[in-house]
Amino acid sequence: MAIDQFIPEIWSAGVTQSFISRQVVIPTLNTLYQGDASRGNQVHIINATTPTIVDYAAASRSITAEALADTEVNLLLNQEKAFSVFVDDIDKVQAAGTFNAWTDAAGKALAEDAEEYLLTQMLAGATNGNAGAVVVDTLRKQKMQSAQSGPK
């Protein structure tokens, strides 16, 4: 078995391209903390709460400052997926350029696995009214409901 000329980047790019092109849910997610993440990490995400907006003129141009508040969401990174295949003569297969079907299938399988995991997690945390593990800025929600119902 010869592996003198093997170029792993070609296979990696093929799997990555297939993985990305098959995603439906993943592109809609916030990836802001992706660079902070690595295996075994837990990313602590701090979210600011919305301050109260007051009518400055009605308050005789005098208001009381609110204390800053925040909420924390912990993002646990605990998923690692891989695949492995045996190829008798990788140089021959790579030279022939016939490995695309396998890299495409691997990318598709990885995307399906990731999407299924995400959807399962999303559905497990969902309830009527999005209560439970979903973080909701309740102060802002109360303010919006109050504004919709009109002045009291």
Chimera marker file (.cmm) of the C-alpha trace (Angstrom):
<marker_set name="trace">
<marker id="1" x="0.000" y="0.000" z="0.000" r="1" g="1" b="0" radius="0.5"/>
<marker id="2" x="1.484" y="3.336" z="-1.080" r="1" g="1" b="0" radius="0.5"/>
<marker id="3" x="0.737" y="6.608" z="0.685" r="1" g="1" b="0" radius="0.5"/>
<marker id="4" x="3.616" y="8.673" z="-0.637" r="1" g="1" b="0" radius="0.5"/>
<marker id="5" x="1.548" y="11.360" z="-2.392" r="1" g="1" b="0" radius="0.5"/>
<marker id="6" x="-1.600" y="11.491" z="-0.231" r="1" g="1" b="0" radius="0.5"/>
<marker id="7" x="-3.057" y="15.022" z="0.167" r="1" g="1" b="0" radius="0.5"/>
<marker id="8" x="-5.501" y="15.013" z="3.116" r="1" g="1" b="0" radius="0.5"/>
<marker id="9" x="-6.730" y="18.573" z="2.459" r="1" g="1" b="0" radius="0.5"/>
<marker id="10" x="-8.619" y="17.426" z="-0.634" r="1" g="1" b="0" radius="0.5"/>
<marker id="11" x="-10.684" y="14.948" z="1.364" r="1" g="1" b="0" radius="0.5"/>
<marker id="12" x="-11.211" y="17.359" z="4.248" r="1" g="1" b="0" radius="0.5"/>
<marker id="13" x="-12.450" y="20.084" z="1.901" r="1" g="1" b="0" radius="0.5"/>
<marker id="14" x="-14.854" y="17.666" z="0.224" r="1" g="1" b="0" radius="0.5"/>
<marker id="15" x="-16.348" y="16.565" z="3.545" r="1" g="1" b="0" radius="0.5"/>
<marker id="16" x="-16.581" y="20.150" z="4.814" r="1" g="1" b="0" radius="0.5"/>
<marker id="17" x="-18.240" y="21.366" z="1.603" r="1" g="1" b="0" radius="0.5"/>
<marker id="18" x="-20.817" y="18.584" z="1.766" r="1" g="1" b="0" radius="0.5"/>
<marker id="19" x="-21.364" y="19.175" z="5.504" r="1" g="1" b="0" radius="0.5"/>
<marker id="20" x="-22.012" y="22.904" z="5.023" r="1" g="1" b="0" radius="0.5"/>
<marker id="21" x="-24.224" y="22.546" z="1.945" r="1" g="1" b="0" radius="0.5"/>
<marker id="22" x="-26.556" y="20.089" z="3.706" r="1" g="1" b="0" radius="0.5"/>
<marker id="23" x="-27.199" y="22.178" z="6.830" r="1" g="1" b="0" radius="0.5"/>
<marker id="24" x="-30.645" y="23.625" z="7.461" r="1" g="1" b="0" radius="0.5"/>
<marker id="25" x="-30.767" y="24.553" z="11.170" r="1" g="1" b="0" radius="0.5"/>
<marker id="26" x="-27.079" y="25.195" z="11.823" r="1" g="1" b="0" radius="0.5"/>
<marker id="27" x="-26.815" y="28.330" z="9.601" r="1" g="1" b="0" radius="0.5"/>
<marker id="28" x="-29.580" y="29.963" z="11.656" r="1" g="1" b="0" radius="0.5"/>
<marker id="29" x="-27.662" y="29.619" z="14.935" r="1" g="1" b="0" radius="0.5"/>
<marker id="30" x="-25.517" y="32.229" z="16.625" r="1" g="1" b="0" radius="0.5"/>
<marker id="31" x="-21.851" y="31.285" z="16.136" r="1" g="1" b="0" radius="0.5"/>
<marker id="32" x="-20.416" y="34.310" z="17.935" r="1" g="1" b="0" radius="0.5"/>
<marker id="33" x="-18.609" y="32.133" z="20.509" r="1" g="1" b="0" radius="0.5"/>
<marker id="34" x="-17.306" y="29.541" z="18.044" r="1" g="1" b="0" radius="0.5"/>
<marker id="35" x="-13.694" y="30.740" z="18.351" r="1" g="1" b="0" radius="0.5"/>
<marker id="36" x="-13.824" y="30.415" z="22.164" r="1" g="1" b="0" radius="0.5"/>
<marker id="37" x="-14.919" y="26.806" z="21.991" r="1" g="1" b="0" radius="0.5"/>
<marker id="38" x="-12.896" y="23.620" z="22.116" r="1" g="1" b="0" radius="0.5"/>
<marker id="39" x="-13.546" y="20.067" z="23.276" r="1" g="1" b="0" radius="0.5"/>
<marker id="40" x="-14.415" y="19.821" z="26.929" r="1" g="1" b="0" radius="0.5"/>
<marker id="41" x="-15.087" y="23.522" z="27.299" r="1" g="1" b="0" radius="0.5"/>
<marker id="42" x="-18.061" y="25.265" z="28.732" r="1" g="1" b="0" radius="0.5"/>
<marker id="43" x="-18.616" y="28.759" z="27.345" r="1" g="1" b="0" radius="0.5"/>
<marker id="44" x="-20.218" y="31.204" z="29.795" r="1" g="1" b="0" radius="0.5"/>
<marker id="45" x="-22.337" y="33.705" z="27.887" r="1" g="1" b="0" radius="0.5"/>
<marker id="46" x="-23.352" y="36.838" z="29.759" r="1" g="1" b="0" radius="0.5"/>
<marker id="47" x="-26.457" y="38.644" z="28.487" r="1" g="1" b="0" radius="0.5"/>
<marker id="48" x="-27.435" y="42.152" z="29.546" r="1" g="1" b="0" radius="0.5"/>
<marker id="49" x="-31.025" y="42.781" z="30.598" r="1" g="1" b="0" radius="0.5"/>
<marker id="50" x="-32.977" y="45.653" z="29.104" r="1" g="1" b="0" radius="0.5"/>
<marker id="51" x="-33.137" y="48.836" z="31.199" r="1" g="1" b="0" radius="0.5"/>
<marker id="52" x="-36.473" y="50.524" z="31.850" r="1" g="1" b="0" radius="0.5"/>
<marker id="53" x="-37.302" y="53.341" z="29.443" r="1" g="1" b="0" radius="0.5"/>
<marker id="54" x="-39.062" y="56.240" z="31.185" r="1" g="1" b="0" radius="0.5"/>
<marker id="55" x="-40.799" y="59.373" z="30.013" r="1" g="1" b="0" radius="0.5"/>
<marker id="56" x="-38.195" y="61.953" z="30.914" r="1" g="1" b="0" radius="0.5"/>
<marker id="57" x="-40.486" y="64.977" z="30.551" r="1" g="1" b="0" radius="0.5"/>
<marker id="58" x="-43.260" y="63.398" z="32.653" r="1" g="1" b="0" radius="0.5"/>
<marker id="59" x="-40.706" y="62.635" z="35.379" r="1" g="1" b="0" radius="0.5"/>
<marker id="60" x="-39.900" y="66.366" z="35.677" r="1" g="1" b="0" radius="0.5"/>
<marker id="61" x="-36.587" y="65.642" z="33.955" r="1" g="1" b="0" radius="0.5"/>
<marker id="62" x="-35.407" y="63.711" z="36.983" r="1" g="1" b="0" radius="0.5"/>
<marker id="63" x="-34.964" y="59.951" z="36.946" r="1" g="1" b="0" radius="0.5"/>
<marker id="64" x="-33.472" y="57.319" z="39.212" r="1" g="1" b="0" radius="0.5"/>
<marker id="65" x="-30.693" y="55.192" z="37.785" r="1" g="1" b="0" radius="0.5"/>
<marker id="66" x="-31.211" y="51.431" z="37.697" r="1" g="1" b="0" radius="0.5"/>
<marker id="67" x="-28.569" y="48.938" z="38.739" r="1" g="1" b="0" radius="0.5"/>
<marker id="68" x="-27.122" y="47.011" z="35.834" r="1" g="1" b="0" radius="0.5"/>
<marker id="69" x="-28.287" y="43.397" z="35.637" r="1" g="1" b="0" radius="0.5"/>
<marker id="70" x="-27.372" y="40.373" z="33.562" r="1" g="1" b="0" radius="0.5"/>
<marker id="71" x="-28.224" y="36.748" z="32.973" r="1" g="1" b="0" radius="0.5"/>
<marker id="72" x="-25.837" y="33.880" z="32.275" r="1" g="1" b="0" radius="0.5"/>
<marker id="73" x="-26.233" y="31.004" z="29.839" r="1" g="1" b="0" radius="0.5"/>
<marker id="74" x="-23.756" y="28.111" z="29.956" r="1" g="1" b="0" radius="0.5"/>
<marker id="75" x="-22.995" y="26.477" z="26.640" r="1" g="1" b="0" radius="0.5"/>
<marker id="76" x="-21.602" y="22.983" z="27.191" r="1" g="1" b="0" radius="0.5"/>
<marker id="77" x="-19.471" y="21.609" z="24.365" r="1" g="1" b="0" radius="0.5"/>
<marker id="78" x="-19.757" y="17.844" z="24.602" r="1" g="1" b="0" radius="0.5"/>
<marker id="79" x="-20.285" y="16.530" z="21.071" r="1" g="1" b="0" radius="0.5"/>
<marker id="80" x="-17.477" y="15.070" z="18.930" r="1" g="1" b="0" radius="0.5"/>
<marker id="81" x="-18.234" y="13.054" z="15.793" r="1" g="1" b="0" radius="0.5"/>
<marker id="82" x="-15.948" y="11.300" z="13.311" r="1" g="1" b="0" radius="0.5"/>
<marker id="83" x="-15.860" y="8.647" z="10.600" r="1" g="1" b="0" radius="0.5"/>
<marker id="84" x="-13.201" y="6.273" z="9.368" r="1" g="1" b="0" radius="0.5"/>
<marker id="85" x="-12.813" y="4.332" z="6.110" r="1" g="1" b="0" radius="0.5"/>
<marker id="86" x="-10.241" y="1.860" z="4.840" r="1" g="1" b="0" radius="0.5"/>
<marker id="87" x="-8.767" y="2.438" z="1.375" r="1" g="1" b="0" radius="0.5"/>
<marker id="88" x="-6.243" y="-0.072" z="0.035" r="1" g="1" b="0" radius="0.5"/>
<marker id="89" x="-4.274" y="2.332" z="-2.217" r="1" g="1" b="0" radius="0.5"/>
<marker id="90" x="-5.100" y="5.927" z="-1.341" r="1" g="1" b="0" radius="0.5"/>
<marker id="91" x="-2.694" y="7.378" z="-3.923" r="1" g="1" b="0" radius="0.5"/>
<marker id="92" x="-4.440" y="5.466" z="-6.705" r="1" g="1" b="0" radius="0.5"/>
<marker id="93" x="-7.904" y="6.542" z="-5.556" r="1" g="1" b="0" radius="0.5"/>
<marker id="94" x="-6.841" y="10.155" z="-5.137" r="1" g="1" b="0" radius="0.5"/>
<marker id="95" x="-5.143" y="10.239" z="-8.550" r="1" g="1" b="0" radius="0.5"/>
<marker id="96" x="-8.294" y="8.862" z="-10.171" r="1" g="1" b="0" radius="0.5"/>
<marker id="97" x="-10.401" y="11.484" z="-8.394" r="1" g="1" b="0" radius="0.5"/>
<marker id="98" x="-13.127" y="8.969" z="-7.560" r="1" g="1" b="0" radius="0.5"/>
<marker id="99" x="-13.429" y="9.533" z="-3.808" r="1" g="1" b="0" radius="0.5"/>
<marker id="100" x="-16.019" y="12.332" z="-4.105" r="1" g="1" b="0" radius="0.5"/>
<marker id="101" x="-18.994" y="10.057" z="-3.526" r="1" g="1" b="0" radius="0.5"/>
<marker id="102" x="-17.582" y="8.970" z="-0.152" r="1" g="1" b="0" radius="0.5"/>
<marker id="103" x="-16.575" y="12.457" z="0.985" r="1" g="1" b="0" radius="0.5"/>
<marker id="104" x="-20.016" y="13.727" z="-0.037" r="1" g="1" b="0" radius="0.5"/>
<marker id="105" x="-21.737" y="10.886" z="1.838" r="1" g="1" b="0" radius="0.5"/>
<marker id="106" x="-19.582" y="11.495" z="4.933" r="1" g="1" b="0" radius="0.5"/>
<marker id="107" x="-20.366" y="15.235" z="4.918" r="1" g="1" b="0" radius="0.5"/>
<marker id="108" x="-24.067" y="14.492" z="4.512" r="1" g="1" b="0" radius="0.5"/>
<marker id="109" x="-24.020" y="11.982" z="7.389" r="1" g="1" b="0" radius="0.5"/>
<marker id="110" x="-22.183" y="14.427" z="9.677" r="1" g="1" b="0" radius="0.5"/>
<marker id="111" x="-24.639" y="17.218" z="8.816" r="1" g="1" b="0" radius="0.5"/>
<marker id="112" x="-27.649" y="14.961" z="9.427" r="1" g="1" b="0" radius="0.5"/>
<marker id="113" x="-26.209" y="13.854" z="12.778" r="1" g="1" b="0" radius="0.5"/>
<marker id="114" x="-25.520" y="17.445" z="13.871" r="1" g="1" b="0" radius="0.5"/>
<marker id="115" x="-28.935" y="18.693" z="12.738" r="1" g="1" b="0" radius="0.5"/>
<marker id="116" x="-30.736" y="15.796" z="14.444" r="1" g="1" b="0" radius="0.5"/>
<marker id="117" x="-28.872" y="16.500" z="17.694" r="1" g="1" b="0" radius="0.5"/>
<marker id="118" x="-29.698" y="20.216" z="17.556" r="1" g="1" b="0" radius="0.5"/>
<marker id="119" x="-33.368" y="19.648" z="16.800" r="1" g="1" b="0" radius="0.5"/>
<marker id="120" x="-33.630" y="17.070" z="19.588" r="1" g="1" b="0" radius="0.5"/>
<marker id="121" x="-32.082" y="19.536" z="22.039" r="1" g="1" b="0" radius="0.5"/>
<marker id="122" x="-34.342" y="22.346" z="20.866" r="1" g="1" b="0" radius="0.5"/>
<marker id="123" x="-37.481" y="20.233" z="21.146" r="1" g="1" b="0" radius="0.5"/>
<marker id="124" x="-36.479" y="18.848" z="24.554" r="1" g="1" b="0" radius="0.5"/>
<marker id="125" x="-36.263" y="22.387" z="25.929" r="1" g="1" b="0" radius="0.5"/>
<marker id="126" x="-39.432" y="23.644" z="24.291" r="1" g="1" b="0" radius="0.5"/>
<marker id="127" x="-42.743" y="23.968" z="26.105" r="1" g="1" b="0" radius="0.5"/>
<marker id="128" x="-45.879" y="26.031" z="25.642" r="1" g="1" b="0" radius="0.5"/>
<marker id="129" x="-44.881" y="29.645" z="26.093" r="1" g="1" b="0" radius="0.5"/>
<marker id="130" x="-41.164" y="28.765" z="25.796" r="1" g="1" b="0" radius="0.5"/>
<marker id="131" x="-40.829" y="28.329" z="29.561" r="1" g="1" b="0" radius="0.5"/>
<marker id="132" x="-38.274" y="26.052" z="31.161" r="1" g="1" b="0" radius="0.5"/>
<marker id="133" x="-34.647" y="26.095" z="30.081" r="1" g="1" b="0" radius="0.5"/>
<marker id="134" x="-35.209" y="28.860" z="27.517" r="1" g="1" b="0" radius="0.5"/>
<marker id="135" x="-33.816" y="32.153" z="28.824" r="1" g="1" b="0" radius="0.5"/>
<marker id="136" x="-36.343" y="34.952" z="28.563" r="1" g="1" b="0" radius="0.5"/>
<marker id="137" x="-35.796" y="38.564" z="29.519" r="1" g="1" b="0" radius="0.5"/>
<marker id="138" x="-38.963" y="38.694" z="31.665" r="1" g="1" b="0" radius="0.5"/>
<marker id="139" x="-38.586" y="42.365" z="32.527" r="1" g="1" b="0" radius="0.5"/>
<marker id="140" x="-38.556" y="43.282" z="28.850" r="1" g="1" b="0" radius="0.5"/>
<marker id="141" x="-41.484" y="40.935" z="28.203" r="1" g="1" b="0" radius="0.5"/>
<marker id="142" x="-43.496" y="42.617" z="30.991" r="1" g="1" b="0" radius="0.5"/>
<marker id="143" x="-42.678" y="46.043" z="29.575" r="1" g="1" b="0" radius="0.5"/>
<marker id="144" x="-43.801" y="44.984" z="26.092" r="1" g="1" b="0" radius="0.5"/>
<marker id="145" x="-47.059" y="43.546" z="27.431" r="1" g="1" b="0" radius="0.5"/>
<marker id="146" x="-47.644" y="46.717" z="29.444" r="1" g="1" b="0" radius="0.5"/>
<marker id="147" x="-46.998" y="48.898" z="26.405" r="1" g="1" b="0" radius="0.5"/>
<marker id="148" x="-49.386" y="46.813" z="24.277" r="1" g="1" b="0" radius="0.5"/>
<marker id="149" x="-52.193" y="47.038" z="26.837" r="1" g="1" b="0" radius="0.5"/>
<marker id="150" x="-51.906" y="50.839" z="26.957" r="1" g="1" b="0" radius="0.5"/>
<marker id="151" x="-51.512" y="53.295" z="29.815" r="1" g="1" b="0" radius="0.5"/>
<marker id="152" x="-53.012" y="52.451" z="33.183" r="1" g="1" b="0" radius="0.5"/>
<link id1="1" id2="2" r="1" g="1" b="0" radius="0.2"/>
<link id1="2" id2="3" r="1" g="1" b="0" radius="0.2"/>
<link id1="3" id2="4" r="1" g="1" b="0" radius="0.2"/>
<link id1="4" id2="5" r="1" g="1" b="0" radius="0.2"/>
<link id1="5" id2="6" r="1" g="1" b="0" radius="0.2"/>
<link id1="6" id2="7" r="1" g="1" b="0" radius="0.2"/>
<link id1="7" id2="8" r="1" g="1" b="0" radius="0.2"/>
<link id1="8" id2="9" r="1" g="1" b="0" radius="0.2"/>
<link id1="9" id2="10" r="1" g="1" b="0" radius="0.2"/>
<link id1="10" id2="11" r="1" g="1" b="0" radius="0.2"/>
<link id1="11" id2="12" r="1" g="1" b="0" radius="0.2"/>
<link id1="12" id2="13" r="1" g="1" b="0" radius="0.2"/>
<link id1="13" id2="14" r="1" g="1" b="0" radius="0.2"/>
<link id1="14" id2="15" r="1" g="1" b="0" radius="0.2"/>
<link id1="15" id2="16" r="1" g="1" b="0" radius="0.2"/>
<link id1="16" id2="17" r="1" g="1" b="0" radius="0.2"/>
<link id1="17" id2="18" r="1" g="1" b="0" radius="0.2"/>
<link id1="18" id2="19" r="1" g="1" b="0" radius="0.2"/>
<link id1="19" id2="20" r="1" g="1" b="0" radius="0.2"/>
<link id1="20" id2="21" r="1" g="1" b="0" radius="0.2"/>
<link id1="21" id2="22" r="1" g="1" b="0" radius="0.2"/>
<link id1="22" id2="23" r="1" g="1" b="0" radius="0.2"/>
<link id1="23" id2="24" r="1" g="1" b="0" radius="0.2"/>
<link id1="24" id2="25" r="1" g="1" b="0" radius="0.2"/>
<link id1="25" id2="26" r="1" g="1" b="0" radius="0.2"/>
<link id1="26" id2="27" r="1" g="1" b="0" radius="0.2"/>
<link id1="27" id2="28" r="1" g="1" b="0" radius="0.2"/>
<link id1="28" id2="29" r="1" g="1" b="0" radius="0.2"/>
<link id1="29" id2="30" r="1" g="1" b="0" radius="0.2"/>
<link id1="30" id2="31" r="1" g="1" b="0" radius="0.2"/>
<link id1="31" id2="32" r="1" g="1" b="0" radius="0.2"/>
<link id1="32" id2="33" r="1" g="1" b="0" radius="0.2"/>
<link id1="33" id2="34" r="1" g="1" b="0" radius="0.2"/>
<link id1="34" id2="35" r="1" g="1" b="0" radius="0.2"/>
<link id1="35" id2="36" r="1" g="1" b="0" radius="0.2"/>
<link id1="36" id2="37" r="1" g="1" b="0" radius="0.2"/>
<link id1="37" id2="38" r="1" g="1" b="0" radius="0.2"/>
<link id1="38" id2="39" r="1" g="1" b="0" radius="0.2"/>
<link id1="39" id2="40" r="1" g="1" b="0" radius="0.2"/>
<link id1="40" id2="41" r="1" g="1" b="0" radius="0.2"/>
<link id1="41" id2="42" r="1" g="1" b="0" radius="0.2"/>
<link id1="42" id2="43" r="1" g="1" b="0" radius="0.2"/>
<link id1="43" id2="44" r="1" g="1" b="0" radius="0.2"/>
<link id1="44" id2="45" r="1" g="1" b="0" radius="0.2"/>
<link id1="45" id2="46" r="1" g="1" b="0" radius="0.2"/>
<link id1="46" id2="47" r="1" g="1" b="0" radius="0.2"/>
<link id1="47" id2="48" r="1" g="1" b="0" radius="0.2"/>
<link id1="48" id2="49" r="1" g="1" b="0" radius="0.2"/>
<link id1="49" id2="50" r="1" g="1" b="0" radius="0.2"/>
<link id1="50" id2="51" r="1" g="1" b="0" radius="0.2"/>
<link id1="51" id2="52" r="1" g="1" b="0" radius="0.2"/>
<link id1="52" id2="53" r="1" g="1" b="0" radius="0.2"/>
<link id1="53" id2="54" r="1" g="1" b="0" radius="0.2"/>
<link id1="54" id2="55" r="1" g="1" b="0" radius="0.2"/>
<link id1="55" id2="56" r="1" g="1" b="0" radius="0.2"/>
<link id1="56" id2="57" r="1" g="1" b="0" radius="0.2"/>
<link id1="57" id2="58" r="1" g="1" b="0" radius="0.2"/>
<link id1="58" id2="59" r="1" g="1" b="0" radius="0.2"/>
<link id1="59" id2="60" r="1" g="1" b="0" radius="0.2"/>
<link id1="60" id2="61" r="1" g="1" b="0" radius="0.2"/>
<link id1="61" id2="62" r="1" g="1" b="0" radius="0.2"/>
<link id1="62" id2="63" r="1" g="1" b="0" radius="0.2"/>
<link id1="63" id2="64" r="1" g="1" b="0" radius="0.2"/>
<link id1="64" id2="65" r="1" g="1" b="0" radius="0.2"/>
<link id1="65" id2="66" r="1" g="1" b="0" radius="0.2"/>
<link id1="66" id2="67" r="1" g="1" b="0" radius="0.2"/>
<link id1="67" id2="68" r="1" g="1" b="0" radius="0.2"/>
<link id1="68" id2="69" r="1" g="1" b="0" radius="0.2"/>
<link id1="69" id2="70" r="1" g="1" b="0" radius="0.2"/>
<link id1="70" id2="71" r="1" g="1" b="0" radius="0.2"/>
<link id1="71" id2="72" r="1" g="1" b="0" radius="0.2"/>
<link id1="72" id2="73" r="1" g="1" b="0" radius="0.2"/>
<link id1="73" id2="74" r="1" g="1" b="0" radius="0.2"/>
<link id1="74" id2="75" r="1" g="1" b="0" radius="0.2"/>
<link id1="75" id2="76" r="1" g="1" b="0" radius="0.2"/>
<link id1="76" id2="77" r="1" g="1" b="0" radius="0.2"/>
<link id1="77" id2="78" r="1" g="1" b="0" radius="0.2"/>
<link id1="78" id2="79" r="1" g="1" b="0" radius="0.2"/>
<link id1="79" id2="80" r="1" g="1" b="0" radius="0.2"/>
<link id1="80" id2="81" r="1" g="1" b="0" radius="0.2"/>
<link id1="81" id2="82" r="1" g="1" b="0" radius="0.2"/>
<link id1="82" id2="83" r="1" g="1" b="0" radius="0.2"/>
<link id1="83" id2="84" r="1" g="1" b="0" radius="0.2"/>
<link id1="84" id2="85" r="1" g="1" b="0" radius="0.2"/>
<link id1="85" id2="86" r="1" g="1" b="0" radius="0.2"/>
<link id1="86" id2="87" r="1" g="1" b="0" radius="0.2"/>
<link id1="87" id2="88" r="1" g="1" b="0" radius="0.2"/>
<link id1="88" id2="89" r="1" g="1" b="0" radius="0.2"/>
<link id1="89" id2="90" r="1" g="1" b="0" radius="0.2"/>
<link id1="90" id2="91" r="1" g="1" b="0" radius="0.2"/>
<link id1="91" id2="92" r="1" g="1" b="0" radius="0.2"/>
<link id1="92" id2="93" r="1" g="1" b="0" radius="0.2"/>
<link id1="93" id2="94" r="1" g="1" b="0" radius="0.2"/>
<link id1="94" id2="95" r="1" g="1" b="0" radius="0.2"/>
<link id1="95" id2="96" r="1" g="1" b="0" radius="0.2"/>
<link id1="96" id2="97" r="1" g="1" b="0" radius="0.2"/>
<link id1="97" id2="98" r="1" g="1" b="0" radius="0.2"/>
<link id1="98" id2="99" r="1" g="1" b="0" radius="0.2"/>
<link id1="99" id2="100" r="1" g="1" b="0" radius="0.2"/>
<link id1="100" id2="101" r="1" g="1" b="0" radius="0.2"/>
<link id1="101" id2="102" r="1" g="1" b="0" radius="0.2"/>
<link id1="102" id2="103" r="1" g="1" b="0" radius="0.2"/>
<link id1="103" id2="104" r="1" g="1" b="0" radius="0.2"/>
<link id1="104" id2="105" r="1" g="1" b="0" radius="0.2"/>
<link id1="105" id2="106" r="1" g="1" b="0" radius="0.2"/>
<link id1="106" id2="107" r="1" g="1" b="0" radius="0.2"/>
<link id1="107" id2="108" r="1" g="1" b="0" radius="0.2"/>
<link id1="108" id2="109" r="1" g="1" b="0" radius="0.2"/>
<link id1="109" id2="110" r="1" g="1" b="0" radius="0.2"/>
<link id1="110" id2="111" r="1" g="1" b="0" radius="0.2"/>
<link id1="111" id2="112" r="1" g="1" b="0" radius="0.2"/>
<link id1="112" id2="113" r="1" g="1" b="0" radius="0.2"/>
<link id1="113" id2="114" r="1" g="1" b="0" radius="0.2"/>
<link id1="114" id2="115" r="1" g="1" b="0" radius="0.2"/>
<link id1="115" id2="116" r="1" g="1" b="0" radius="0.2"/>
<link id1="116" id2="117" r="1" g="1" b="0" radius="0.2"/>
<link id1="117" id2="118" r="1" g="1" b="0" radius="0.2"/>
<link id1="118" id2="119" r="1" g="1" b="0" radius="0.2"/>
<link id1="119" id2="120" r="1" g="1" b="0" radius="0.2"/>
<link id1="120" id2="121" r="1" g="1" b="0" radius="0.2"/>
<link id1="121" id2="122" r="1" g="1" b="0" radius="0.2"/>
<link id1="122" id2="123" r="1" g="1" b="0" radius="0.2"/>
<link id1="123" id2="124" r="1" g="1" b="0" radius="0.2"/>
<link id1="124" id2="125" r="1" g="1" b="0" radius="0.2"/>
<link id1="125" id2="126" r="1" g="1" b="0" radius="0.2"/>
<link id1="126" id2="127" r="1" g="1" b="0" radius="0.2"/>
<link id1="127" id2="128" r="1" g="1" b="0" radius="0.2"/>
<link id1="128" id2="129" r="1" g="1" b="0" radius="0.2"/>
<link id1="129" id2="130" r="1" g="1" b="0" radius="0.2"/>
<link id1="130" id2="131" r="1" g="1" b="0" radius="0.2"/>
<link id1="131" id2="132" r="1" g="1" b="0" radius="0.2"/>
<link id1="132" id2="133" r="1" g="1" b="0" radius="0.2"/>
<link id1="133" id2="134" r="1" g="1" b="0" radius="0.2"/>
<link id1="134" id2="135" r="1" g="1" b="0" radius="0.2"/>
<link id1="135" id2="136" r="1" g="1" b="0" radius="0.2"/>
<link id1="136" id2="137" r="1" g="1" b="0" radius="0.2"/>
<link id1="137" id2="138" r="1" g="1" b="0" radius="0.2"/>
<link id1="138" id2="139" r="1" g="1" b="0" radius="0.2"/>
<link id1="139" id2="140" r="1" g="1" b="0" radius="0.2"/>
<link id1="140" id2="141" r="1" g="1" b="0" radius="0.2"/>
<link id1="141" id2="142" r="1" g="1" b="0" radius="0.2"/>
<link id1="142" id2="143" r="1" g="1" b="0" radius="0.2"/>
<link id1="143" id2="144" r="1" g="1" b="0" radius="0.2"/>
<link id1="144" id2="145" r="1" g="1" b="0" radius="0.2"/>
<link id1="145" id2="146" r="1" g="1" b="0" radius="0.2"/>
<link id1="146" id2="147" r="1" g="1" b="0" radius="0.2"/>
<link id1="147" id2="148" r="1" g="1" b="0" radius="0.2"/>
<link id1="148" id2="149" r="1" g="1" b="0" radius="0.2"/>
<link id1="149" id2="150" r="1" g="1" b="0" radius="0.2"/>
<link id1="150" id2="151" r="1" g="1" b="0" radius="0.2"/>
<link id1="151" id2="152" r="1" g="1" b="0" radius="0.2"/>
</marker_set>
